[in-house]
Each structure stands twice: as C-alpha cells, then as structure tokens.
Amino acid sequence: MRKIILFVHMSLDGFVAGPGGEMDWISTTPDLFEFVEKRVQQTDCALYGRRTFQMMQGYWPTAAEQPGASRHDIEHARWYASARKVVLSRSLTQADAPGASLLGGELKREIEALKAESEGEVLMFGSPGAAHALMKLDLLDGYWLFVNPVLLGAGVALFGRPAHLERLRLLSTAAFPSGVICLDYERADYPHSP
C-alpha cells in the first residue's frame, strides 16, 4: 500500500506561507535541493492541490530549457515530466499536463484507491488547503517537514485543530548550514520498519 507523505517547508512558528501567501522566506540552497531530490527521485507519483499544481505547471515543464538552468532544475524537470501528477480540485475540469489526473469527487474513497494501487510513496508537495482536507479525513501517513529559521507571526498555518489525537514517530532528522531542520515523521500506528 502506498503512503501519502506531506512534503512542506514551514516557519518555526508553524506557517507554510505568509499572510499574503508569501513564500520568499523559504531556504532554497543547493545542498537542500540535493537532499530533497534523492527522495523525490524514488517516487513516481506527486499529489498537489490546485494552486500548487498550477504554480508547478507554470515553471517545471520548461525549467530545464531556461538559460542558466541549475542541475536541480534539470533533474527535477525531468522527474516532473515523467511523474504521475494527481491534482485535488473541485474547480478544475481537466489537468492539462502529461500524466496528470484530477480527484475531487469523493475524496476519501479516491485517496484510499490511490493508496491501494501499489507500494511506495506519494509525495504531496505543499498544498496547505488540500493537506488540511486530507488531515481532516485522516489520510496522511507521514510528514516530511523542513523547518526554516524564521518567525512569520501570521499566515497560512500548517496545523489547525486536529480532528483527533494523532501520534507521530520521528524517523530521521537532518540539519543544514542555512539553519533549516528536516524532520521526517510517520504515523505512530504504522508498524515500524527499520
């Protein structure tokens, strides 16, 4: 069974975007990109909310072709082109991208079907609104959090009031020179795999 892992940058005080949706505070250093890309390359499926998908579609399809494209841009653009993209949206009528499909009807049933397809991970990139919907339905299996050394004071919170107590197990941590700390959690009710 696939696990759905939320991959997101957050401020130390728990926000994933500023009051106006700002994300210019997120650390984007080459060592961080390299660390993330190792895990991203191990999955073939990405999950996005509508806004995040549209933002990704506006950049990744041509990122590798831009003058001065970084190694990360080239590698991630290649992955993005081949990855299955699942978009959670009730307003889109189609997802105009190769390998993209829409979910938006019966979310719980559709996500459970996605998880039942095969083994491995589905990485959910950002998408706080969609993440909140999956949290409410108890459909997230883990959190890959990149805590940035900044206090925003207000904005889009990652966690609200949980519908129920959810205990997590810390799998690993990584620290970066920029001050970012990566915390990798899974649900504590999963059998632990060494």
N, C-alpha and C positions, 0 to 999 in steps of 0.2 A: 504494500500500500504506500502511495506517495504521501509525503509530509509537506504541508504548506508552511514555509518559513518566511516570516516578515523580515525584510532587509530594509533598514531605515537609519538615517542619521538623525540624531536628536541633540538638543541642548542639554546641559547639565540639569536644568530645571524642567525637563520633560516635554519640550515643544519640538515639533518637526518642521515648523515654519513660523515666521514672524507674524505679527498682527495683520500685515498686508500680503501674506503669502511669501515673504522674503525667504530666500534660501542662500543668500550670498555669504552667510556665516559658516557654511559647511566646508570643512577641510577637504581639499582635492589635491593632495600631494601624490607624487609618483609612487612612493612606497605604499600608500594606501590603495591606490588603483591596482598595483601588482598583487597585493594581498587579496583584494576582493575578486580580482579576475580569476585567481586559482580556483575559487569555489564556484564562481559563475560558470566557468568552462565545464564543470562536472554535471551540470543540469542541462536539459533541453527544453525546459518549459518555464515561461515567465507569466506572472499574473499581475495585472495592472488595473487600477481604477481608470475611468475615462480621461480625466485631466492628465494624469501621469502618462497614459498611453499616447495622448495627443502631443504631449511635450516630447516624448521619446521619438515619435514618428516625425516630428519636426527637426530632429537632429541626427539620429543614428543611421538612417538609410544612406546619407551622403557624407557622413563624418570622415570616413577613410579616404575620400577623394579630395578633401579640402587641403589647400596648401599648408604645409607645416603640421599635418596630422600627426599626433603622437602615436607611440607604439600602442598605448591603451586605446586610443580612438580606433586604430586599425583592427586590433584584436576584438574589441567589444562590438564594433560594427559588423565584423564577420559573424560573431556569435549571434547578434541580434537578427541578422538576415536569415539565419538558419533555424533559430529557436521558434518553438511554438509559442504564440502570444495569446493569452486568454484575457479578455477585457471584460470587466464588470461594469455594466452600464444599462440603465433603463431608458436613456435618451438617444443613444446611437442606434441606427437601424442596420449598419454594417461597419465592420472594422476593415478599412481599406489598407491592408498590409499583407504581404505573403505570409502564410502560416498563422493568421490571426482569426480568432473566433470570438463571438460575443456570448456572455452569460448575463442574464438579467431577469429571468422569469422567477422560477422557484429556486432561489439562491442556495438554500441548504441542500436540496436534492442535487442541484447541478454541481456544487463543490464536492459533495460526497462522491458523485460519479467520477469527477476528475481525479480525486484521491484514490479511487479504487482501480484506476486504469493500469497502473504498473508501480514499480518500486522507484525510489529516488526522491528528489526534492523538486518542488515547485517553488521558485523564489518569487515572493511578492515584493515588488520594488515600490517603496514609498507608499503612495496612495492612501493617505490617512482616512479619508471617508470610507473607502472600500474596506480598509483594515478594521475600522470601527464596526462595520456591518458584520464582518467575519468573527470579530471578537464577541459580539452580541450573540451570534449563533453558535459559539464555541467551536469554531472551525480552524483556528490557527493552532499549529502544532509546535511552533518554536519562534524565537525572536533572535535576530542577528542585529544587534544594536551597536551603532557607532556613536558613542557619547562624545560630543565636541565640547571643548573647554570654553564655553560661553554661556552666559545667563541672559535669556531673552526677556524674561519678566511677563511676557504675554505672547499670545499667538495661537497656533493650532496645536493642541495637546495630543500627545500620542495615546495616553491612557486616560480614560474617564473613570466613572464608577463602574467597576466590573459587575456583571450580572450575578456572579457567584465567586467564591474564593477559588483562585487558580494558583496553584503552587508550581514553581519552576525549578528546574535543576540546571545549575551552571555547568556547561560542558567545557568551555575554554575562555581564555581572555588573551588579548594582545594589546600592547601599548605602542604608540607611535611617537616619534620625536615632536610632532605637531601638538601633542597633548591629547590626541584622540585615544579613547579606550574602546576596544571592541569587546562586547560581551555576547557570548553565544549561549542561549538558553533553550532548553526543550521542556515540554510539559513534564512535570514530575510523575504523572501517572503512566508514562511510557516506560516499557522495560528498558533499562539502561543497557546500551551497547558499548563495550569498551573501545 
